Amino acid sequence: MIPGLPEQTSLQDAIARARNHAPFLALAMEVQPELTDLLAADNLAAALEYVEAAGSGATNVRQKLRREKRALALTLAIGDLAGQLSLTDVITRLSDFADRALDEALADIYAIRYPDAQNEGFAIIGLGKHGSRELNYSSDIDPIFLYDPDKIPVRGKEEPSDAARRIGQQLVEALNARDADGYVFRVDMRLRPSPEVSPVALPVEAAIGYYESSALAWEQAAYIRSRAAAGDQRLGHYFLETINPFIWRRSLDYGAIRNIGAVSVQIRDHYAAGQTFGPGYDLKRGRGGIREAEFYAQMHQLIFGGRDPALRVPATRDALAVLAKAGRINDEKAQVLSESYELYRIIEHRLQMVNDQQTHSLPDDAAALDRVARLHGLAEGRQLLDLLAPRVEAVGEIYDELIEPEESACLPTDEEKLAAVLAEKKIIEVDAFMQAIRRWRSGKVTALRSAAAHESFEAILPDLVDVIATAPNSANALARLDSLIEQLPTAINFFRILEARPALLAMLGEILSHAPVLADALAQRAELFDGLIDATALDLPPCVVELAEQFARMEPGDDYQILLDRVRERVGEKRFALGVQLIEGRHDALEISAGYARVAEAAIQVLADATIAEFEKAHGKIPGGALAILALGRLGGEALTHASDLDLVFLFTGDHGAESDGERSLGGTQYFNRLTARIVTALSVPTAAGPLYEVDTRLRPSGTQGPLAVSLESFYKYQRGSAWTWEHMALTRARPVYGDDIIRTELKEEICDILQTRREPEELRKAVRKMRLDIVAHKPPKGPLDTKMMEGGLVDWEFIVHFLQLKTGEALSPQLGKAVRALVAAGHLGEDMVVAHELMSRLLVALRLMSPDCDFPPPTSRALIAKAAGQANWEALLDGYDKARQCVIEAWNRHLRPDPDEILGDIR
């Protein structure tokens, strides 16, 4: 007997351990008292018979299967814990039940959807542990759904592909969904070809074509453990027989060692936290664990199984036995691997019995580890670790012997050259770089799965290595490139563009090194790089009118929803290009900031026009009514950053008591508030093309307590009679960005008149100070370079300017640069306030791209940020930043410092 396997005891003893240490089993016993009584009577045979009848009172097939699975799970667990059921008994019964559940659920779907049809035309191939009849206690199943278009039943005008898709989706839901009776099996469909784009069920001939021409090495290994598990058996066997030459190749496939070995190394790297043996050890993926025992057998089967059909057995322990018998592996090693594998799987079951979770890791927590050990019949967790430790070490050493010498012998011919290039360039991340390259080549990365993608990647790889290796921050560049490749749906065009345009490679290195925001955007939409092919992409954006014309272009047949996508794509390209312009130092950061604002304003105009037209189709128009949009904050001041949201106020004209003239008429106020909500959605909700902007409407009259849109008259009345001082401060940067010329002119004149209202200077000063103190209390600086919130930063600077604008009624331009120059010309401020504003504004634009956390950026990015801020180097930037803040603090003390009496009042 293998040391550590459960010794045979009574079922009562097993029940006691289950009650004390496995909450899932304890609950299962509570809800199944009849079955628990049979087990408590030590009658395992009767309990197993009960399982077969557990669903007899069910009202439908789904309920029947869930009740049977629940009874089976409890019975197998208690029999296993008592040592009265072997690992083979447990995994075989679970696998056979999975087959029956699939067959019965499929038959039920046929009976409901196609009551007169025969159960043919739809096959279920079992892969993984289900395929090898080795399902663990809390396994999911990994099926492949296939159909024959000539035999699958259809109804009405339904296409065979639609029928197959519906059957597949309903089958997954029938087993996977949880209800009061639990679930049957978790279903994982990710082993089918190209799961991110392929339908849930595949035509059998298309599937055969894929495996004969495009399948990857890991898919070859997966089909070692495959069988026709359920459904149309003739169809399933036809498929497997046809692709048999793909699985079992007559030539000695030593390449399989490299491919599976690379996957092993990748797994060890990816699950590094669970590699070291001890609490938290990953029993499945850790070094010397379950997967390495499985891979050891599969490697040798792939190498020798093409010539020796006797080696083509799916179960791991059976495979190790036949390989040893055939002299393909050492007898002693086969025994160590087989016995260790059996012990691992039993302990894995213990882990899963505790809470019915698909876990494979030993608990980190000592109490939880003790619980698993005691469930197995040991005294404490330390004994469990002692039981496993020699096995883990032995399996790890055996597997290391297999992959290490072969791996170095089978490396692609250029890997040593690439490593040498990296070493020559004195890159300290050589190992990390080589691991990433192996992972990209492993066939497991979605973007690089196709032959065309792999070819385009290999073509550009030497240049890519050179660019990343010599990037200003190679570690950051590598990490972001890795993330980018992982997230790309396909990499073909991306790498081909880089190959065709070498200049873009250097630009990519800069982006990956310095701009995490742009790198993330590129990972989401690799086609953003396409726009940089045109040299004009690095020019500043044109005027708002021209941008709006570009954004509004539609193809014949395009509708409103397509326009939403088009605008997001075009705006995304412009914003990405502006970010690149900053990184490349093509333009002044202040000009780039103004470019961001023009792009946003054009997007507002296009989407507002389109949304209004769409809205009018259903609701008509309000006689004499029109919408206007007022921008405030940075958009009002025409100075956005890459991260800016849009502060908008929505206003309307016309009789708010009138009704619209459409089929579904609305009152005036309701009409414009619903329309406003639609426009906000058009500007902010992500579509298939991604997000656009965050929209903030809290600066409207009465804030979140007020309606989204108000009439012009109500807006003027509120601003003249009810607005707080801070609302008038915000109004100093108000600028109409949508509406006809008459409304825009009226708004500008009325706002100017409101802002020129005479104010008592001391009351104004106190109100401005209070507002700033409230901000300090509720929104402290994020970091040392929070150029907005730091004392003497841009918020303090803006408060000084707004205070003087409201106090004097002068310099009422929403553009802060113009406003401060007017205040300097009038003698209210010194020229140093202009310098301070420009330095901190440039710095803000740069940091939003290159150090969004407002902390000190990596040393390699500091020169670039200094240049973007208009400074010679990093030291000059810090010195200029300190001087700018000191200048603002001094101006604050001159204009807004409290009187001594006020300070005493605050203290009291």
JOPEWO-V452635 format. One record per backbone hydrogen bond with DSSP energy under -1.0 kcal/mol. CO is the residue of the C=O (numbers start at 1). NH is the residue of the N-H. If there is no record, write none. Layout:
co/nh
CO/NH
CO/NH
//
This chain:
co/nh
2/5
10/14
11/15
12/16
13/17
14/18
15/19
16/20
17/21
18/22
22/26
23/27
24/28
25/29
26/30
27/31
32/36
33/37
34/38
35/39
36/40
37/41
38/43
39/42
43/47
44/48
45/49
46/50
47/51
48/52
51/54
53/56
55/58
60/64
61/65
62/66
63/67
64/68
65/69
66/70
67/71
68/72
69/73
70/74
71/75
72/76
73/77
74/78
75/79
76/80
77/81
78/82
79/84
79/85
80/83
82/9
86/90
87/91
88/92
89/93
90/94
91/95
92/96
93/97
94/98
95/99
96/100
97/101
98/102
99/103
100/104
101/105
102/106
103/107
104/108
105/109
106/110
107/111
108/112
109/113
110/114
114/117
118/120
121/148
122/232
123/146
124/229
124/230
125/144
126/227
127/130
127/131
128/132
129/134
130/133
136/139
141/188
144/125
145/202
146/123
147/204
148/151
148/152
155/158
159/163
160/164
161/165
162/166
163/167
164/168
165/169
166/170
167/171
168/172
169/173
170/174
171/175
172/176
173/177
175/184
175/185
179/182
182/179
186/141
189/192
194/197
194/198
202/147
203/207
204/208
205/209
206/210
207/211
208/212
209/213
210/214
210/215
216/220
217/221
218/222
219/223
221/224
222/225
227/126
227/229
230/124
232/236
233/237
234/238
235/239
236/240
237/241
238/242
239/243
243/246
243/247
244/248
252/254
253/256
254/258
255/259
256/260
257/261
258/262
259/263
260/264
261/265
262/266
263/267
264/268
265/269
266/270
267/271
269/272
271/274
272/275
274/282
278/281
281/362
282/286
283/290
284/291
286/289
289/293
290/294
291/295
292/296
293/297
294/298
295/299
296/300
297/301
298/302
299/303
300/304
301/305
304/308
308/311
309/312
311/313
315/319
316/320
317/321
318/322
319/323
320/324
321/325
322/326
323/328
324/327
330/334
331/335
332/336
333/337
334/338
335/339
336/340
337/341
338/342
339/343
340/344
341/345
342/346
343/347
344/348
345/349
346/350
347/351
348/352
349/353
350/354
352/356
354/24
357/359
360/283
365/369
366/370
367/371
368/372
369/373
370/374
371/375
372/376
373/378
380/384
381/385
382/386
383/387
384/388
385/389
388/392
389/393
390/394
391/395
392/396
393/397
394/398
395/399
396/400
397/401
398/402
399/403
400/404
403/407
404/408
405/409
406/410
412/415
414/418
415/419
416/420
417/421
418/422
419/423
420/424
421/425
422/427
423/426
429/433
430/434
431/435
432/436
433/437
434/438
435/439
436/440
437/441
445/448
446/449
447/491
450/454
451/455
452/456
453/457
454/458
455/459
456/460
457/461
460/464
461/465
462/466
463/467
464/468
465/469
466/470
468/471
473/477
474/478
475/479
476/480
477/481
478/482
479/483
480/484
481/485
482/486
483/487
484/488
491/495
492/496
493/497
494/498
495/499
496/500
497/501
501/504
502/506
503/507
504/508
505/509
506/510
507/511
508/512
509/513
510/514
511/515
515/519
516/520
517/521
518/522
519/523
520/524
521/525
525/528
526/529
529/532
530/533
534/537
535/538
536/539
543/547
544/548
545/549
546/550
547/551
548/552
555/558
559/563
560/564
561/565
562/566
563/567
564/568
565/569
566/570
567/571
568/572
569/573
570/574
571/575
572/576
573/577
574/578
575/579
576/580
577/581
578/582
579/583
580/584
581/586
588/592
589/593
590/594
591/595
592/596
593/597
593/640
594/598
595/599
596/600
597/601
598/602
599/603
600/604
601/605
602/606
603/607
604/608
605/609
606/610
607/611
608/612
609/613
610/614
611/615
612/616
615/619
616/620
618/664
619/662
621/661
622/625
626/653
628/651
629/737
629/738
630/649
631/735
632/636
633/637
634/639
635/638
646/696
647/632
649/630
650/710
651/628
652/712
655/658
656/669
658/668
666/660
667/671
668/672
669/673
670/674
671/675
672/676
673/677
674/678
675/679
676/680
677/681
678/682
679/683
680/684
681/685
683/693
687/690
690/687
694/646
696/648
697/700
700/703
702/705
703/706
710/652
711/715
712/716
713/717
714/718
715/719
716/720
717/721
718/722
718/723
724/728
725/729
726/730
727/731
730/733
731/734
735/631
738/629
740/744
741/745
742/746
743/747
744/748
745/749
746/750
747/751
748/752
749/753
750/754
751/755
752/756
754/757
760/764
761/765
762/766
763/767
764/768
765/769
766/770
767/771
768/772
769/773
770/774
771/775
772/776
773/777
774/778
775/779
783/786
785/787
786/790
787/794
788/795
790/793
793/797
794/798
795/799
796/800
797/801
798/802
799/803
800/804
801/805
802/806
803/807
804/808
805/809
811/813
815/819
816/820
817/821
818/822
819/823
820/824
821/825
822/826
823/828
824/827
830/833
831/834
831/835
832/836
833/837
834/838
835/839
836/840
837/841
838/842
839/843
840/844
841/845
842/846
843/847
844/848
846/850
847/851
849/517
851/854
854/785
858/861
861/865
862/866
863/867
864/868
865/869
866/871
867/870
873/877
874/878
875/879
876/880
877/881
878/882
879/883
880/884
881/885
882/886
883/887
884/888
885/889
886/890
887/891
888/892
889/893
890/894
891/895
892/896
899/903
900/904
901/905
902/906
903/907
904/908
//
